[in-house]
Amino acid sequence: MARFRFFLIVSLVVAVFSLSFGVTTIRYGVWMVEQMDGIKAQIAAFEKEHPDIKVKLEVVPWENYWTKLQTMLAGGNCWDVFAMDTGFYMEDYVIRGAVLDLTPYIERDHIDLSVYPKMVLAIHRFNGRYYSLPRDYDTIALYYNKDAFDKAGLKYPDESWTWTDVIYAAEKLTIRDKKGNVVQWGIVSDPGLEAVQQVVFPMMYSNGVEIIGKDGHMNIDVPQAVAVLRSIRDITKHGYAPKPLPNIQDYFISGKAAMMLEGSWMLGYYDKNIKSFKWGVAPFPPFGVRATISDSLGNVIWAKSKHKEAAWTFVKWLAGKEAAEILAKTGAVIPAYKGTADMWVKGFPKEHQKDAEVFIKSVAFTNPWPRALGESKWFDRLTSYYLFEIVSGRLDVEKGLKMATEEINRIIDQTKKRYSK
């Protein structure tokens, strides 16, 4: 009997060892705390389909994510797969050799790239090579308070509106009390009208500005860009929009602003939290030609990962249809995979499905995020100083954009020189 028990124990140990042997564990780093339900659901579905790969999820909030990533890379102990804001940061990590070139894997496995919007896909490419695949994307549009428009006797914004219509409406919708204090702003954005993603960059594209030239340098000191910033500054100067503040409140959700230029990422939040007034969404009003802008998140593989094939299997799956469908059901972001954006739209109440469609249709005239080397260094300088001071009226528009262009291009050149072979 004792001998039988011994062989039974040995058999069980061998069975457990056999099941465990060959299972690869990969580490996955993300910052999207508000999307945890969807991310965990994706991992569970992936592990069910790939029992030989286990994913260890590690969450670091955005404010600490990039510092943590830098530390891990420097120490040679990084996540195998990690989320990447491809618009802002990918180029800097590519030139440092920190992320894996996925092009050979894409070609080997015959990945169909036509399932992603063309302009969105472009954000994941650098020097003709792919370092990530699209997970999601966003676009920018005009949110408006229907009650405020009704009270002012104005027609709601639609696809016929231009920037001139916005200025006119902003004036009519700005309300002051007897002491001259503004109780309702005509138009706002977050953090203010100096916001590059929601206001400045889309308007520059609309006015024909090639923000980053083919030589990789910044080009925002041209007359077309000056015209855009003068208009934005004048709206603020006339008091139709608040002056930039370090920590501006969300005037739109509180009913203290009639219009707001904002991204698709706010649609779900407003749908759940705005109860005191009716609202809608209209296409981004063009300054010149119709245009908007898109950023996109992807997943990259650490160049020194010891589990590259397992990591690629996971990254490839995350960029596929099943993962996109899981993401669509969360309502947090628009999934990039063809056809799944419709699921995102249908996830909203009927009254706001047309508003969601505005963001999807905007892909037809969107532009990829303008990327340049050293963006992780120069972006805050552009937004927190130059645009902040220009829109505030403390820095001349033409002079400020010239200074910004010169400083940013120095950073770009220094970054290129530092990492050139």
C-alpha positions in Angstrom: 0.0 0.0 0.0 2.9 2.3 0.9 4.5 1.6 -2.4 1.3 2.3 -4.2 1.0 5.7 -2.5 4.6 6.5 -3.4 4.1 5.8 -7.0 0.8 7.8 -6.9 2.6 10.8 -5.5 5.3 10.5 -8.0 2.8 10.3 -10.8 1.0 13.4 -9.6 4.2 15.3 -9.4 5.2 14.3 -12.9 1.7 15.3 -14.2 1.9 18.7 -12.5 5.5 19.2 -13.8 4.3 18.2 -17.3 1.5 20.7 -17.2 3.8 23.5 -16.0 6.7 22.7 -18.2 6.6 24.8 -21.4 4.4 27.5 -19.9 6.0 30.9 -20.5 5.2 33.8 -18.3 5.4 37.3 -19.8 5.1 40.6 -17.9 2.6 43.2 -19.3 2.9 46.8 -18.2 0.0 49.3 -18.6 -1.1 52.7 -17.2 -4.8 52.6 -18.1 -6.3 52.2 -14.6 -9.8 53.2 -15.8 -9.7 50.3 -18.4 -8.8 47.5 -16.0 -12.0 45.5 -16.5 -11.5 45.4 -20.2 -7.7 44.6 -20.0 -8.2 41.8 -17.5 -11.0 40.4 -19.7 -8.6 40.4 -22.7 -5.9 38.6 -20.7 -8.3 36.0 -19.5 -9.5 35.3 -23.1 -5.9 35.2 -24.4 -4.7 32.8 -21.7 -7.7 30.5 -22.4 -6.7 30.3 -26.1 -3.0 30.1 -25.3 -2.6 27.9 -22.2 1.2 27.8 -22.8 1.5 31.5 -22.1 0.7 33.3 -18.8 0.4 37.1 -18.7 1.4 38.9 -15.5 -0.3 42.2 -15.5 1.5 45.2 -13.9 -0.3 48.5 -13.6 1.5 51.8 -13.0 -0.6 55.0 -13.2 0.2 57.5 -16.0 1.9 60.0 -13.7 4.5 57.4 -12.7 4.5 55.1 -15.7 7.2 56.7 -17.9 9.5 57.2 -14.9 9.1 53.6 -13.9 9.7 52.5 -17.5 12.9 54.5 -17.7 14.2 53.0 -14.5 13.4 49.5 -15.6 15.1 49.9 -19.0 18.2 51.3 -17.3 18.3 48.4 -14.9 17.8 45.8 -17.7 14.7 44.4 -16.1 11.7 45.6 -18.0 8.2 44.3 -19.0 8.2 42.0 -21.9 5.2 43.8 -23.4 4.1 47.3 -22.5 1.5 49.9 -23.6 2.9 52.7 -25.7 1.5 56.1 -26.5 2.7 56.0 -30.1 2.0 59.6 -30.9 4.0 61.1 -28.0 6.8 58.7 -27.1 7.4 55.8 -29.5 10.1 57.4 -31.7 12.2 58.2 -28.6 12.1 54.6 -27.5 12.8 53.3 -31.1 16.0 55.3 -31.6 17.2 54.2 -28.2 16.8 50.6 -29.3 14.4 49.9 -26.4 11.6 48.3 -28.5 11.5 45.5 -31.0 11.0 46.0 -34.7 7.8 44.0 -35.4 8.0 44.3 -39.2 9.6 40.8 -39.6 7.0 39.2 -37.4 4.2 41.0 -39.3 5.6 39.8 -42.7 6.2 36.3 -41.5 2.7 35.8 -40.1 1.1 37.7 -43.0 -0.8 40.2 -40.7 -3.4 42.1 -42.7 -2.8 45.7 -41.9 -5.8 46.9 -44.0 -8.1 46.2 -41.0 -6.8 49.4 -39.4 -7.6 53.0 -40.4 -4.8 54.3 -42.7 -4.0 57.5 -40.7 -4.1 55.6 -37.4 -1.8 52.9 -38.7 0.7 55.5 -39.8 1.3 56.5 -36.1 2.7 53.0 -35.4 5.3 53.2 -38.2 8.7 54.9 -37.9 11.2 55.1 -40.8 9.1 52.6 -42.7 9.1 50.0 -39.9 6.4 48.9 -37.5 7.1 48.8 -33.8 3.5 48.4 -32.6 0.1 47.6 -34.0 -3.0 49.8 -33.4 -5.0 49.1 -30.2 -7.4 52.0 -30.3 -7.6 55.6 -31.6 -9.3 58.9 -30.8 -10.5 61.9 -32.7 -11.6 65.4 -31.7 -15.0 67.1 -32.1 -17.2 69.8 -30.7 -19.4 69.1 -27.6 -22.2 71.5 -27.1 -24.9 72.2 -24.5 -28.3 72.0 -26.2 -30.0 73.8 -23.4 -27.7 76.8 -23.6 -28.2 77.0 -27.4 -32.0 76.8 -27.0 -31.9 79.6 -24.4 -29.8 81.8 -26.7 -32.0 81.0 -29.7 -29.1 79.6 -31.7 -29.1 76.6 -34.1 -27.1 73.6 -33.0 -23.6 73.1 -34.5 -23.4 70.6 -37.5 -21.1 69.6 -40.3 -21.7 73.0 -42.0 -20.1 75.0 -39.2 -16.7 76.6 -39.6 -14.4 78.3 -37.1 -16.2 81.6 -37.9 -19.5 80.1 -36.7 -17.8 79.0 -33.5 -16.5 82.6 -32.8 -20.0 84.0 -33.4 -21.7 81.5 -31.2 -19.1 81.8 -28.5 -19.8 85.5 -28.3 -23.6 85.0 -28.0 -23.2 82.2 -25.5 -20.9 84.0 -23.1 -23.0 85.3 -20.2 -21.9 87.7 -17.5 -23.6 88.7 -14.2 -24.2 92.3 -13.2 -20.7 92.7 -11.9 -19.2 91.5 -15.2 -18.2 88.1 -13.9 -18.6 85.3 -16.5 -21.2 82.7 -15.4 -21.2 80.8 -18.7 -18.2 80.7 -21.1 -18.8 80.5 -24.8 -16.2 77.8 -25.5 -13.6 75.9 -23.5 -11.2 73.0 -23.8 -9.0 71.1 -21.3 -6.8 72.5 -19.9 -7.6 75.6 -22.1 -7.7 76.7 -25.7 -3.9 76.2 -25.7 -4.6 72.5 -25.7 -2.6 71.1 -28.6 -4.5 67.9 -29.2 -8.0 69.3 -28.9 -7.5 72.7 -30.4 -4.1 73.9 -31.7 -2.9 71.0 -33.8 -6.2 70.2 -35.5 -6.6 73.9 -36.4 -3.1 74.1 -37.7 -3.7 71.1 -39.9 -7.0 72.7 -41.0 -5.0 75.8 -42.1 -2.5 73.9 -44.1 0.4 73.8 -41.6 2.9 71.0 -42.0 3.6 70.8 -38.2 6.5 68.4 -38.6 8.3 68.6 -41.9 9.8 65.8 -43.9 13.1 66.6 -42.4 11.8 65.8 -39.0 11.8 69.5 -37.8 9.0 71.6 -36.3 7.4 74.2 -38.6 5.0 76.2 -36.5 6.5 79.6 -37.1 4.8 80.0 -40.5 2.0 82.5 -41.3 -0.7 79.9 -41.3 0.2 78.8 -37.8 0.4 82.4 -36.6 -3.1 83.0 -37.9 -4.4 80.1 -35.9 -2.9 81.2 -32.6 -4.0 84.8 -33.1 -7.6 83.6 -33.5 -7.4 81.4 -30.4 -5.8 84.2 -28.4 -8.4 86.8 -29.5 -11.2 84.5 -28.4 -9.6 84.4 -24.9 -8.8 88.2 -25.0 -12.5 89.0 -25.7 -13.5 86.9 -22.7 -15.4 84.2 -24.6 -13.0 81.5 -23.2 -11.2 81.5 -19.9 -7.5 82.3 -19.9 -5.2 79.4 -19.4 -4.8 78.2 -15.8 -2.5 75.6 -14.3 -5.5 73.5 -13.1 -8.6 74.4 -15.0 -11.9 72.9 -14.0 -14.3 71.1 -16.4 -16.6 73.9 -17.1 -18.6 71.9 -19.6 -19.8 69.2 -17.3 -20.7 71.8 -14.6 -22.9 73.7 -17.2 -20.6 76.7 -17.1 -19.6 76.4 -20.7 -21.8 76.1 -23.8 -19.2 74.5 -26.1 -16.1 72.4 -25.6 -13.5 71.1 -28.0 -12.7 67.6 -26.7 -11.8 64.1 -27.6 -13.8 60.9 -28.0 -12.4 59.6 -24.7 -14.8 61.9 -22.9 -17.9 60.7 -24.5 -18.5 57.8 -22.1 -17.7 59.9 -19.1 -20.1 62.6 -20.1 -22.8 60.1 -21.0 -22.6 58.7 -17.4 -22.2 62.0 -15.5 -24.1 64.8 -17.3 -27.7 64.8 -15.9 -28.6 68.4 -15.6 -28.7 69.4 -19.3 -29.0 67.9 -22.8 -25.9 67.9 -25.0 -24.6 66.7 -28.4 -21.5 66.4 -30.6 -20.7 68.0 -33.9 -17.6 67.6 -36.2 -14.5 69.7 -35.5 -15.2 73.1 -37.1 -12.6 73.8 -39.7 -10.4 76.9 -39.7 -9.7 76.2 -43.4 -10.2 72.7 -44.8 -11.9 70.0 -42.7 -9.4 68.3 -40.4 -8.9 66.7 -37.0 -6.2 64.7 -35.3 -5.8 61.2 -33.9 -3.5 59.6 -31.4 -3.4 55.8 -30.9 -2.1 53.4 -28.3 -0.3 50.3 -29.2 1.6 47.5 -27.4 5.4 47.1 -27.9 7.9 44.4 -27.1 11.0 45.1 -25.0 14.0 44.6 -27.3 15.8 42.6 -24.7 12.9 40.4 -23.7 13.8 36.7 -23.3 10.4 35.7 -24.5 10.0 37.5 -27.8 7.9 34.8 -29.5 5.5 34.6 -26.6 5.4 38.4 -26.4 4.7 38.6 -30.1 1.9 36.1 -29.8 0.3 38.3 -27.1 0.8 41.5 -29.0 -0.6 40.0 -32.2 -3.7 38.8 -30.3 -4.2 42.2 -28.6 -4.3 43.8 -32.1 -6.9 41.3 -33.4 -10.6 41.3 -33.7 -11.5 39.4 -30.5 -9.4 41.7 -28.3 -10.9 44.7 -30.1 -14.5 43.5 -29.4 -13.7 43.1 -25.7 -12.3 46.7 -25.7 -15.4 48.0 -27.6 -17.7 46.7 -24.9 -16.0 48.8 -22.3 -16.9 52.1 -24.1 -13.7 53.6 -22.9 -11.9 54.0 -26.2 -12.6 53.4 -29.9 -11.0 50.1 -31.0 -8.9 50.3 -34.1 -9.8 46.9 -35.7 -12.2 47.2 -38.7 -15.9 46.9 -37.8 -15.5 46.9 -34.0 -16.0 50.7 -33.8 -19.6 50.0 -34.5 -19.8 48.0 -31.3 -18.4 51.0 -29.5 -21.1 53.2 -31.0 -23.9 50.8 -30.1 -22.7 50.6 -26.6 -24.1 54.1 -25.9 -27.7 55.0 -25.2 -29.6 55.6 -28.4 -29.7 59.4 -27.8 -25.9 59.5 -28.0 -25.1 57.0 -30.7 -25.2 59.7 -33.3 -22.7 61.7 -31.2 -20.4 58.6 -31.1 -20.7 58.3 -34.9 -19.3 61.8 -35.3 -16.0 60.6 -34.0 -16.0 57.5 -36.2 -16.8 59.5 -39.3 -14.0 62.0 -38.4 -11.5 59.3 -39.4 -12.1 60.3 -43.0 -10.4 63.7 -42.4 -8.1 62.9 -39.5 -4.3 63.4 -39.4 -1.8 61.3 -37.4 -0.2 62.8 -34.4 2.8 65.0 -35.4 5.8 63.1 -34.1 9.4 64.3 -33.8 12.5 63.1 -31.9 12.8 64.3 -28.4 9.0 64.8 -28.0 9.1 63.5 -24.5 11.3 66.5 -23.7 9.9 69.3 -25.9 6.2 68.6 -25.7 5.7 70.0 -22.1 7.8 73.0 -23.0 5.6 73.8 -26.0 2.3 73.4 -24.1 3.2 74.6 -20.6 5.2 77.6 -21.6 5.0 78.8 -25.2 1.3 78.1 -26.0 0.3 78.9 -22.4 1.9 82.3 -22.5 0.8 83.1 -26.1 -2.9 82.4 -25.4 -2.7 84.2 -22.1 -1.5 87.3 -24.0 1.8 87.6 -22.2 3.9 86.5 -25.2 3.6 87.9 -28.8 2.2 85.2 -31.2 4.7 85.5 -33.9 7.7 85.9 -31.6 6.5 83.1 -29.4 6.0 80.6 -32.2 9.5 81.5 -33.6 11.1 81.0 -30.2 9.2 77.7 -29.7 10.2 76.4 -33.2 13.9 77.2 -32.6 14.1 75.6 -29.2 12.2 72.5 -30.2 14.4 72.0 -33.3 17.5 72.3 -31.1 16.1 69.5 -28.9 15.3 67.4 -32.0 18.8 67.8 -33.3 20.4 67.1 -29.9 18.3 63.9 -29.6 19.2 62.8 -33.1 22.9 63.4 -32.4 22.8 61.6 -29.1 21.4 58.4 -30.5 22.9 58.4 -34.0 25.2 55.6 -34.7 
